[in-house]
Amino acid sequence: MHIVKRSTRNRRQNVEVVSIRDLVLSCHLMAKSTYPIDKSLSTHNTLDKADQFYLNPYIHVDTFSQIK
């Protein structure tokens, strides 16, 4: 899996607001953590707390909606 991390410039987050019209599809990210796993991570704060993520190119969100 690929590893992605925050974009920074001069040690500050480099961000851009993107219109929803420009989005093609979503992706599956999983926080890259150390051992032992940080128990303070949750589904609500992982994007803010984690520095690096695994990008899973093999999973597609539509896969779950088609399995019925």
ROSE-4610 file (N, C-alpha, C; in Angstrom, 1 decimal, always signed):
// ROSE-4610
residu = [M/M/M/H/H/H/I/I/I/V/V/V/K/K/K/R/R/R/S/S/S/T/T/T/R/R/R/N/N/N/R/R/R/R/R/R/Q/Q/Q/N/N/N/V/V/V/E/E/E/V/V/V/V/V/V/S/S/S/I/I/I/R/R/R/D/D/D/L/L/L/V/V/V/L/L/L/S/S/S/C/C/C/H/H/H/L/L/L/M/M/M/A/A/A/K/K/K/S/S/S/T/T/T/Y/Y/Y/P/P/P/I/I/I/D/D/D/K/K/K/S/S/S/L/L/L/S/S/S/T/T/T/H/H/H/N/N/N/T/T/T/L/L/L/D/D/D/K/K/K/A/A/A/D/D/D/Q/Q/Q/F/F/F/Y/Y/Y/L/L/L/N/N/N/P/P/P/Y/Y/Y/I/I/I/H/H/H/V/V/V/D/D/D/T/T/T/F/F/F/S/S/S/Q/Q/Q/I/I/I/K/K/K]
num = [1/1/1/2/2/2/3/3/3/4/4/4/5/5/5/6/6/6/7/7/7/8/8/8/9/9/9/10/10/10/11/11/11/12/12/12/13/13/13/14/14/14/15/15/15/16/16/16/17/17/17/18/18/18/19/19/19/20/20/20/21/21/21/22/22/22/23/23/23/24/24/24/25/25/25/26/26/26/27/27/27/28/28/28/29/29/29/30/30/30/31/31/31/32/32/32/33/33/33/34/34/34/35/35/35/36/36/36/37/37/37/38/38/38/39/39/39/40/40/40/41/41/41/42/42/42/43/43/43/44/44/44/45/45/45/46/46/46/47/47/47/48/48/48/49/49/49/50/50/50/51/51/51/52/52/52/53/53/53/54/54/54/55/55/55/56/56/56/57/57/57/58/58/58/59/59/59/60/60/60/61/61/61/62/62/62/63/63/63/64/64/64/65/65/65/66/66/66/67/67/67/68/68/68]
x = [+0.8/+0.0/+0.9/+0.4/+1.1/+0.9/+1.9/+1.9/+1.7/+0.7/+0.5/+0.6/+1.0/+1.1/+0.7/+0.5/+0.1/+1.0/+0.5/+1.3/+1.6/+2.9/+3.3/+4.2/+4.2/+5.1/+5.6/+6.9/+7.4/+6.9/+6.7/+6.3/+4.8/+4.1/+2.6/+1.9/+0.6/-0.2/-0.4/-0.3/-0.6/-1.9/-2.9/-4.3/-4.9/-5.9/-6.7/-8.1/-9.0/-10.4/-10.8/-11.3/-11.7/-13.2/-13.7/-15.1/-15.5/-16.7/-17.2/-17.3/-17.5/-17.6/-16.3/-15.2/-13.9/-13.5/-14.3/-14.0/-14.4/-13.6/-13.9/-14.4/-13.7/-14.2/-13.5/-14.0/-13.3/-12.3/-11.5/-10.5/-10.5/-9.9/-9.8/-8.4/-8.4/-7.2/-7.2/-6.1/-5.9/-4.7/-4.9/-3.8/-2.6/-1.5/-0.2/+0.2/+0.2/+0.4/+1.7/+2.1/+3.2/+2.7/+3.6/+3.2/+3.7/+2.9/+1.5/+0.6/-0.5/-1.4/-1.9/-2.0/-2.5/-4.0/-4.3/-5.7/-6.6/-6.0/-6.8/-7.4/-6.9/-7.4/-8.8/-9.7/-11.0/-11.5/-12.7/-13.2/-13.4/-13.5/-13.8/-12.5/-11.4/-10.2/-9.0/-9.1/-7.9/-7.3/-8.1/-7.6/-6.8/-7.2/-6.5/-5.2/-5.3/-4.1/-3.0/-3.4/-2.4/-1.6/-0.3/+0.6/+0.7/+0.6/+0.7/-0.4/-0.8/-1.9/-1.5/-2.0/-1.9/-3.0/-2.7/-3.8/-4.0/-5.2/-5.5/-6.0/-5.2/-5.7/-6.6/-6.7/-7.4/-8.9/-9.2/-10.6/-11.3/-12.6/-13.4/-14.7/-15.2/-16.4/-17.6/-17.7/-18.8/-18.9/-17.8/-17.7/-18.7/-18.7/-19.6/-21.1/-21.4/-22.8/-23.3/-22.4/-22.9/-23.0/-22.4/-22.5/-23.8/-24.8/-26.1/-26.8]
y = [-1.2/+0.0/+1.2/+2.3/+3.6/+4.3/+5.1/+5.9/+7.4/+8.0/+9.4/+10.2/+11.5/+12.3/+13.7/+14.5/+15.8/+16.7/+17.5/+18.5/+19.7/+20.0/+21.1/+22.0/+23.3/+24.3/+25.1/+25.3/+26.0/+25.5/+24.2/+23.5/+23.8/+24.3/+24.6/+23.8/+23.4/+22.7/+23.5/+22.8/+23.4/+22.8/+23.6/+23.1/+23.9/+23.2/+23.9/+23.4/+24.3/+24.0/+23.5/+22.4/+21.8/+21.7/+22.1/+22.0/+20.5/+20.2/+18.9/+18.4/+19.3/+19.0/+18.5/+18.8/+18.3/+16.9/+16.4/+15.1/+14.0/+13.0/+11.9/+10.7/+10.3/+9.2/+9.3/+8.6/+8.6/+7.5/+7.6/+6.5/+6.0/+4.9/+4.3/+4.6/+5.3/+5.7/+5.0/+4.5/+3.8/+4.5/+5.0/+5.6/+4.7/+5.2/+4.4/+4.8/+3.7/+4.0/+3.2/+3.5/+2.8/+1.7/+0.9/-0.1/+0.4/+0.4/+0.1/+1.1/+0.7/+1.6/+2.7/+3.9/+5.0/+4.8/+4.6/+4.3/+5.6/+6.8/+8.0/+8.2/+7.4/+7.5/+7.0/+7.7/+7.2/+7.6/+7.2/+7.5/+9.0/+9.7/+11.1/+12.0/+11.5/+12.4/+11.8/+10.7/+10.1/+11.0/+11.7/+12.6/+13.7/+14.2/+15.3/+14.8/+13.7/+13.2/+12.5/+11.7/+10.8/+11.7/+11.4/+12.1/+11.4/+10.1/+9.4/+8.4/+8.0/+7.1/+6.1/+4.9/+4.0/+4.3/+4.4/+4.5/+3.1/+2.6/+1.3/+1.4/+1.0/+1.2/+0.0/-1.0/-2.3/-2.3/-1.3/-1.3/-0.1/-0.3/+0.7/+0.7/+1.9/+2.1/+1.4/+1.5/+0.8/-0.7/-1.3/-2.7/-3.1/-2.3/-2.6/-2.4/-1.4/-1.2/-2.2/-2.9/-3.9/-5.3/-5.5/-6.8/-6.9/-7.5/-7.6/-8.9]
z = [+0.0/+0.0/+0.0/-0.6/-0.6/+0.7/+1.1/+2.3/+1.8/+2.4/+2.2/+3.5/+3.4/+4.6/+4.3/+5.3/+5.1/+4.3/+3.5/+2.8/+3.6/+3.7/+4.6/+3.8/+4.2/+3.7/+4.8/+5.0/+6.2/+7.5/+7.6/+8.8/+9.2/+8.2/+8.5/+7.4/+7.8/+6.8/+5.6/+4.5/+3.1/+2.7/+2.6/+2.3/+1.2/+0.6/-0.5/-0.4/-0.6/-0.6/-2.0/-2.1/-3.4/-3.6/-4.7/-5.0/-5.1/-4.6/-4.7/-6.1/-7.0/-8.4/-9.0/-8.4/-8.8/-8.3/-7.4/-6.8/-7.8/-7.9/-8.8/-8.0/-7.0/-6.1/-4.8/-3.8/-2.5/-2.4/-1.4/-1.2/+0.3/+0.5/+1.8/+2.4/+3.5/+4.3/+5.6/+6.0/+7.3/+8.0/+9.2/+9.9/+10.1/+9.8/+10.1/+11.5/+12.3/+13.7/+14.2/+15.4/+16.0/+16.9/+17.4/+18.4/+19.8/+20.8/+20.8/+20.2/+19.7/+19.0/+20.0/+19.5/+20.3/+20.5/+21.8/+22.1/+22.1/+21.9/+21.8/+20.4/+19.4/+18.1/+18.0/+17.3/+17.1/+15.7/+15.3/+13.9/+13.8/+14.9/+14.9/+14.9/+15.3/+15.4/+14.6/+13.9/+13.3/+12.2/+11.4/+10.4/+11.0/+12.1/+12.8/+13.5/+14.1/+15.0/+14.2/+13.2/+12.5/+11.6/+11.5/+10.6/+9.2/+9.2/+7.9/+7.8/+6.6/+6.3/+5.2/+5.3/+4.2/+3.2/+2.0/+0.9/+0.3/+0.5/+0.0/-1.4/-2.5/-3.8/-4.3/-3.4/-3.8/-3.3/-2.5/-2.0/-2.7/-3.0/-3.7/-2.9/-2.6/-1.8/-2.4/-3.8/-4.4/-4.2/-3.9/-3.7/-2.5/-1.5/-0.4/-0.6/-1.5/-1.8/-2.8/-3.5/-4.5/-3.9/-2.7/-2.1/-1.3/-1.9/-1.2/-1.7]
